[in-house]
Every structure is written in C-alpha cells, then in structure tokens.
Amino acid sequence: MLLVELVYKLAAKLPREEKYGLTSQLQRAAVSIPSNIAEGHARKSTREYLRYLLIARGSMAELETQLLLCVRLSLLTESDIAQASEVSDEVGKMIRGLQHRLNEKQRNS
C-alpha cells in the first residue's frame, strides 16, 4: 500500500499531457500489485494464490519499467523515484519469499 501511495505522489508530478499515458499506467500498475495479492489470498487454493502472486510480480516489473522510462524521458529524476524503487525492491522480496513458502507448502501437501 505504501508503494501505491508513493507512486500516486510521483504521478502527480508528471505533466498534464501524460494524464492518459504514463500517469495512468503508473497508477494502474501500482494498484494492481496489492490488489492481486489480496485477491490471491482470498482464493481457496494455494495454486491460485501463487498464480495471483505471479501476476503481482508482473505488475511490479511494469511499474519499475515505467518509473525508469519517466527518468529517461526527463519527466522525473532518479532521486524522485528512489524511495519508490526501494519499496518496490522490498515488496518484490516479500512476494518471492511468500511464493517460496507457498511452493513448499504445496509440495508437502
């Protein structure tokens, strides 16, 4: 959720002409991460949970790419995206750890 907050603050810094471009893409990718984690958790099977975690990781990769594009296009600076990048790395580690534990659980069932 913190990552979503940070991304929305960054998106607000983008030029108005990016409203339907990168601004929208950044926001949708960011919101998709916790949404897919939550939806997967609500499912009744470990297999489905793992599938939604994989989707969340894909959204995170999209978000990271979009943030780097913003820097390359001089819409944001490296320092602008630094905190979001750090949080994204941490969330990625947590998701991978959860995937590992769920895979172990699935193997032992």
Sequence and secondary structure as in RCSB ss.txt:
>XXXX:A:sequence
MLLVELVYKLAAKLPREEKYGLTSQLQRAAVSIPSNIAEGHARKSTREYLRYLLIARGSMAELETQLLLCVRLSL
LTESDIAQASEVSDEVGKMIRGLQHRLNEKQRNS
>XXXX:A:secstr
 HHHHHHHHHHTTS GGGTTTHHHHHHHHHHHHHHHHHHHHHSS HHHHHHHHHHHHHHHHHHHHHHHHHHHTTS
S HHHHHHHHHHHHHHHHHHHHHHHHHHHHHHH 
